[in-house]
Amino acid sequence: MILAAPIATQSQLEDSAWITWTLGLTVSVFILYWGIWARYTIRFDRKLHLATQIPFGLVWGASMGQFFLVIWNVVNSIGATWPQWLVIAGVCASIGIFIGGWMVFYWDLYVAPEHDSKYSIALKTIVVHMPQSFLCIVYVTLYNNFIILIALQTLALVGASIFMRMPPFWSTEPTPPARAHPFLFGLVYGGGYVSSDPKNDPYLKAAHLPY
C-alpha cells in the first residue's frame, strides 16, 4: 500500500489547503519534538553520538510510522462505512492503547535509557504525543499521504533519539537504568526517574523539571 501510493499527487501539489496542512504539520512536529520534547528530556550527562543516534532514529521513526499506518488501515477496514471523524477517533484510541502500552511496559524499560520523570511523562503525553498523533491521523485520513506520514514520524523520532542521547550498544557511559514501577498482577512499567531531592537535583534542573 505504501509503495503503491505516490508521495503526493499533482492535484495535491496544486492545492493550497494541502500545502498549508503539510507545511504546518511538518513545522508542528519539528517544534514539538526538537523543541518541547527535547527541552524536558533528562540526559544524565550522556554524550552525543550522532553517527549512531541518527540511524537509530531513522529506523525507529520509519517503524513507528508504518505501525501508525497498520492501525489506521485496520480501523479503516473495520469501519469502511464510518464517517471520517469516527475513523480518526478509533485510530487515535487504538494508537493510545497499543503504542502507549508498548512504550511503558517494554520500550521505556528495556530499550530506551532513562530519560523522563513522572512530570515529563505527563507533560509530553498531553502537550507532544497526543496532539502530534491526532494531527497526523487527521492528515493521513484526509489526504492518504502514507510516505509523508512515515517521514513525519521519522522527523520526530530522530529528534527524540538525539535529544535523549540514545547510547550506542558499545557505550560504557554510566546512566541510570530505567526505574521499574509496580503495576497490577505483578507487572512493572517504566514510570520515569524519581529523585530523592527534586529541588536540588541537577538532572531535573537541566531538563527544566520540578520533579
N, C-alpha and C positions, 0 to 999 in steps of 0.2 A: 504494500500500500504506500509506504514511504517512497520507495524508489520509483514507483509509477507516477507519483504526483509531481508536478512542476514546483520549483521553489516559489514562483509567483506567476500568475497568468498575465497576459498582456492587458486584459481589461482591468486587473487589479493595479498594475503599474500606471494606469491612466486614471485611477480612482483616487481623488483627494482624501476621501474618508479612510480608505485602506492605507494610504501613505501616512496619514496622521496617526492611525492606530498603530502601525508597525514602528514608526519612529518613536512615538510616545511610549510604547511598551518597552522598546529597547532601552530608552533612557531611564525609564522607571526601574527596570530590572538592574541596570547598572548602579543607580543610586541606592537601591535597596540593599544590594549585596556588597558592592565595592565601597559603599559609604556607610549606611546604618549597620549592616551585619558586621562589617569589618571593625567599626568603632567599638562595638560592645562584645568583642570576642577576646577571651583570655588566652594568652600565648605561653605563659610560663617561661619566658626567655628562649623559646625555641627559635632556631635560626631560619633564615630564608634560604630555601633550596629550590630556586626556580626551575632548574633542569629536571627535577622530579615532580615538583608541585604542579607545574603547568600540565604535563602529560597526565598526571593523576586526575586533575580537574577536568581535562578533556574527556577522558573515559567515563568518569563519574557523571558528568553532565550529559553526555550522549546517552548513557544508560538510563539516567533519570528521565530524560526527555522521551525516550521510547517507552518507558514504563507509564508515563502520563498518557501516551497515545494508546497503549494497550487498554488501560482503564477506560479511556474516552471511547474507544471502539466497542468495548464490551457493553457499556451503558447505552451507546447509540444502537447497538444490535438488539438489546433487550427492549429499549424504548423507541423503536422505529417510528411509532406514531405519536410520540410525546411532543409537546411544544418545546421550543428551544430552552426556555427558562428551566423546565423540569430536567432536561438533559444536563444542563450546566449544574444544577443543584445536585443531581445524582452523581455526576463526575466529581464535584468538589467534596461531597460527603465520602465517596469511596476513596479518594486520594487521602483525605484526612485519616481515615481508618487504616488503610493498608500501609501507606508510607509513614504515617505517624507511628504506627506500631513497629514497623521495621526499624525506624530510627531509634526509638527509645529502648526497645528490647534487644536489639542486636548492634546496629551500626555505631551508636554512641558508646556502647560498652566494649566492643571487640575490634573495631576498625579505626575510628577517628580518635585522636588524642583528646584528653580532657580540654574542653575549650569553652564551656558555658558554666554559669551558675543558675540557681533557680530563677533569679531575677531575669537574667538574659534569655533563658529559655522562654519565659512568658512574654518578654518584650519582643523577641524575634518572631515567635509564633503569631502574635497579634499584628505586629507592625510590618513584618517582612514576608514570612512564609504564606500566610493566608491571603493577603492582597495579591501577591505575585501569582500564586496558584489560580486564584479566581480570575484575574485578568487574562492569564494565558489560556485558560479553558474557555472563556468567553471569546477570545480571539480565534482559537482554532475551530470553535463551533460556528462562528460567523464566516470564516474565510477558508478553512481547510488547508492552511499552510503548515504542513507537517514538519518540513525541514526547518522552517523558521522557528517553530516551537522548540525543536531539539536544540537549535542554535541558541535560543534564549536561555534554556536550562543549562547549556554548556557555559554561556557567559556568566551565569550566576555562580556555578559551582567551581569554575576556575578561580573566581574571586574567593570563594569560601576556602578552597584548598590553599591558596596563597596566604590569606589573612589569618587562618588558624595555624599556619606554619606546619602543614602536614609533613611529618618527618619521613625521610626515605627509609627503606627497610633496614639499611645497614647502620642507621644512626645509633650512636651511644649516648646522645644527649639525655640528661635526666629530665623527665617530665612526669608529673603525677599520673598514675593510672586512673581510668575512669572510675568514679565512685558508684558502687552498686547500691541502689536504694531498694528497700524491701517493697514488694508488691503482694498481690493476692496469691494464694496457693503455693507459697514458697518461691515464686518468681521474683526476679530483680529487674530493675530498669536503670538506665543512665539518667540520673536526675540532676547531674551537674556538681560542680565544685562547691564545697561547704567550708568556709573559713572559720577558724576559731576566734578570729579577731577582725571582723569585716571592716571596721572603721580604719584600721591601720594596715590592712593587707595590701602589699604593693601590687599584686597581680590584679586585684579588683580595681584598685585605683587606676592602673594603666588601661584598663578596659572600661573606665567610667561607670563602674557598677557599685551600687550601695551595699550589695550582698550577693 
